[in-house]
Structures are given as C-alpha cells and as structure tokens.
Amino acid sequence: MTAEQLSTDILILGTGGAGLMAALHAHWRDPRQKVLLVSKGMLGKSGCTRMVQGGYNVALNPKDSLQAHFEDTVKGGSFLNDQDLAWHLVEDAPRIVRELENKIGCLFDRAADGQIHQKAFAGQSFDRTVHVGDLTGIEIMSRLRDQIFAADIQCLQYTRGLELLTSSDGKRVIGAVLLDIQRGVYITVKSKAVILATGAGPLMYQRAACAQEKTCDGIAMAYRVGANLMDMEMVQFHPTGMVVPGSRLNGALLEEGLRGAGAYLYNGEGKRYMENYDPLKKERSTRDRVSRAGYMEIMAGRGTKNGAVLIDVTHLGAEFVEKNFAGMRDRCLRIGYDLARERVEVCPTAHFNMGGVRINRDGFTNLSGLFAAGEDSSGVHGANRLGGNGVAESTVYGARVGDAVSDWVKEADIVEPQQTQIDAALADAEKFLNRKPAESPWTLRDELGKVTWDRVGIVREGPKLKQAIVQIGDLTKRNEETSVGANRLFNLTWQQSLDMRNMLVASDLIARSALMREDSRGAHFRTDFEKTDNENWLKNIYAKRDGTGVKMWTEAVKLDKLKP
C-alpha cells in the first residue's frame, strides 16, 4: 500500500479551539509559512470547543484580579498545576478575549452598562465567566472557522492522524502518517513542526460527554514516539450529565452555569445532599467534589430508578431559565423534560483529561519539533479543571503555541522520513482489513467502557486498578485481532479499531498512574488513600514509553507562586 505525499512548514492535528488559534497565530506571525490543518471531522463542526456551553473565565472587572483567578485555578487543581502555565493562562486571557471580539469577530453577551457580561461559575471567587447565552462554543468556533477561510489555510477534513514520524535518532518529530477516512487513502506529511491539538477526551468511559471524534489520538501518538506524559490519572467527571439510557445523549452535559445561577441537586429521596459534602459552597463546589457526591449518593442506593440524581432550577423561575439557558432547556425538551418547570435526572459523566503531553509555557515538549496545546497537553489545570478554564486554555495556549512554532520553524528544515517507519504505520492500520470474521471493536468498546467506569472511575482503589490494568491488556490484544471487513471507504468499524487502539493506550496509562498515586487529590479519589497527602504527594506523575513497556516516575511540583 502506498501513500500520497505532502509537505508543509507547520502540521496541526486537530481543529478545535487550540488548533484553529494556533493556525491563525502562525499565519498572522508569518503569512509566508505553509500551515496544514487536519480535522478528523468537519472543520469547525467537530471536537469539543464547539460543545462548550458555559463560557470562558477571564479577569476583566476592576474588582476582580489576575491573582484571584490564578489562586482559584491552583486551589481548584489541588496545587498539582504547573504554576507557570496556570499564571500565563490567566495573564493572557484578557488579551485573547479582546482578540476574539475585536479581531476574530465573536460577540459575547453584554451587561446593561455595555461591558461584556460575566456570570457565576462553580469553584470561583468572582463572577468572571464570559459567555454567549449557554452555547458559547458555537460562537467561538464559527468565528474562528470564518477566519481560517479568510486566511485560506489548507485543511484536510475527515482525515485522522495514524502515527507521528521521527528522525532516525528518535529525537525529533518530522511529520505524520494520516488516513483519509472517506477515501481510505493514506497520506504522508513531511513538516518542520507538528502541533498536537486533537483534544484527547475520556471517551473510554461508558458515560462520557466529549465529542465522538475525541479518542486520545494525540496522546497515544505522542506516547508511541517517546513524548513525556504527565498526570494521566487526572480525569475529570462533570457532575451533571444527562441520563438517557440507550441514547447518544446519555452523558451529554447540562452546563455548569446552572449551578452557578443557583441550581439545587436532590437525591432520589428528595433531599439536597450537597450540604453533607461541602456545607459552605454546596452545589457551587468544584466539579470533582460535586461529581463524587452524586456518585456516592447513587452508590448508597439514594439515586433514582435510573441510577441518577436530580437537578432543579424551577425555583429560579421559568422565564429566567428560558431566557438564560435556552440551549439547555432545548436539550432537555428533546428527551421529554422541561428544565424550566421540572427536575431533570443527571449523573456524573467523563468529561476532560487534565493529563496529557507535558509542555512548557510555549507548548514545547521533550521532543524537538513536537508541540501541544489544549486538552492534548498537561500542566495548566493540575488535579481538577475549573469550569470555564477549558476554552480559555485552548485559545490562550493555541495562540501561544502558534506564535512560538512560527518563530521556531524559521530555523528548522524539512527532514526526509524513514520509509521503514511509514511502512510500519501503514501495515499496522492495514492489518484490520481483509481479515476473516472475528470480534467486533464495537463490542470491545462496550467492555472497555465498563472496565474503566467500574475500576478506574470516580472512586478508585488499588485492587480494582490492578484488575483494570490486566483487563485493559487483554482488550488490547483482542483489539489487534478485530476484523472490520474489506471496505476502505468511510469504514466506521475500521475507524473504531483504530480509535480503540488509542483509547486503550490512554486507559492503561490512566490506570497505572492512578495506582501509583497513593493519595486523593482533585479528580483522583482512592478509598484506600482517602486523604490529600501534601507531605508525600505534591508530585506530578510522569509516563514515557520504554521499549514495549512504560517507564514511570514522579517529580515534585514547583510551588513558586502559591503554596497550600
């Protein structure tokens, strides 16, 4: 099997907020450079930035401050954050919000005085969340896409990354092997630099809120070529995923602004339970605490018949809900509930990876030529991401990385890839085709979802994590034997086998890192190590491929700006 060949200065895998901001900033920095975007779905219509409901955290009000936003971010992250990355997030956010409005064309909601309106979000000490109703991501992605079209930046749609290509010594990333999903054709891209912005995404859990394209592709590709990963155990569960058994809407989010506005959470017995878990902040506590509380109520037998709890905003008034949360009400109406007038069943749902490829403030990794931004990267959020900091990270670090890479490639050259590496990547993808009937990857995905949910989920313990590692290993072997038929054109079963390969890599690293971390911190909760141990576990857990195995180690968190 042969591959089509392309060459570019900057290759960007992923077209969410991070990927599009990186592309625009690289182009604006030097329009002479060639930028190639690769989208697993449709440009501007896939990924999770478009799904952002609540908004964008930024310190704009004179009564607010960068320091307050920074402290909320680090405290919310249980002090596991890279404080340099967290500081640059909050420091750059005001400039990027103004850029989104004045240069890119986003129109954020206004307050009565004409200033950008900012609403309350959980886990924050000030109402600093900029938004467009309750469907903020659609506005941001639509305007970013317009600018990509205006800049005439090339994009390969319905195309996935298969493997990164490296120099012969393995120290530099020099391109990637891609697969055109619609045509079933391979593409080899030579590039001076590669930016990973695929969005990670904990889709390996049986209930997940992220886009279906997000299967940890960037993290798995980076791992296979020797990139350092960090804090993979930190998987965020959003507390209010919809409960719709048998539907793709199962796990879809009801946004955090509902709790920010004053929503109540009730168990199946009709009792407001958050008073028992965080008496001070109650429903406006951080996502990790609210998710764990809901899970505990359900596991204790105090959930609904569908294994859920209930969110209630009726006391805020139907008119208020219809005006301020039209998107969320419409989503609920689709499943037969009127959010403005009745309680709706919700349950924690896998939402976001805080762990990923280790970067510095400009997106550099430990491999020359490889950069990362957004959810593919790690360090900004620590052990738990605040709602509203996700799209801020994507746009802030997309912009930073785009600028940095544009400068970096001026001194770089194109390196010819190794044909043996290309052949190996093609063979690994090709082997699923033309095989005798065997197990289906769709069945294996359901098995993986149950393993991760039951053993590597919201509440963890050592013996179950060890069992999960064994089960994930078995699923990995079985996935390599799956059969997808002979058809190459838009073969979704073939894509599922390739997705499973990457999700299994990430699942294994999540389980191993969770087993290694012997304390409870942020999104990671161990019943056998229930306390947060700052004396011994203010450490980041690193993972790197070592031959056919994994090398893991810890490094102390640098507490150079804020200490517990």
JOGITA-V975090 format. One record per helix or strand. SS is the DSSP state (2 for helix, 1 for strand). FROM is the first residue (numbers start at 1). TO is the last residue. If there is no record, write none. Layout:
# JOGITA-V975090
ss & from & to
SS & FROM & TO
SS & FROM & TO
This chain:
# JOGITA-V975090
ss & from & to
1 & 3 & 13
2 & 17 & 29
1 & 35 & 38
2 & 49 & 51
1 & 56 & 57
2 & 66 & 76
2 & 83 & 104
1 & 110 & 110
1 & 116 & 116
1 & 118 & 119
1 & 129 & 130
2 & 136 & 151
1 & 154 & 156
1 & 159 & 166
1 & 172 & 180
1 & 185 & 196
1 & 208 & 208
2 & 217 & 224
1 & 229 & 230
1 & 235 & 242
1 & 253 & 253
2 & 257 & 261
1 & 264 & 266
1 & 272 & 272
2 & 274 & 276
2 & 282 & 284
2 & 287 & 299
1 & 309 & 312
2 & 314 & 316
2 & 318 & 324
2 & 326 & 333
1 & 344 & 353
1 & 356 & 358
1 & 364 & 364
1 & 368 & 368
1 & 370 & 372
2 & 374 & 376
1 & 377 & 378
2 & 389 & 411
2 & 419 & 430
2 & 441 & 455
1 & 460 & 460
2 & 462 & 479
2 & 492 & 516
1 & 521 & 521
1 & 524 & 524
1 & 526 & 526
1 & 529 & 529
2 & 534 & 537
1 & 539 & 546
1 & 549 & 556
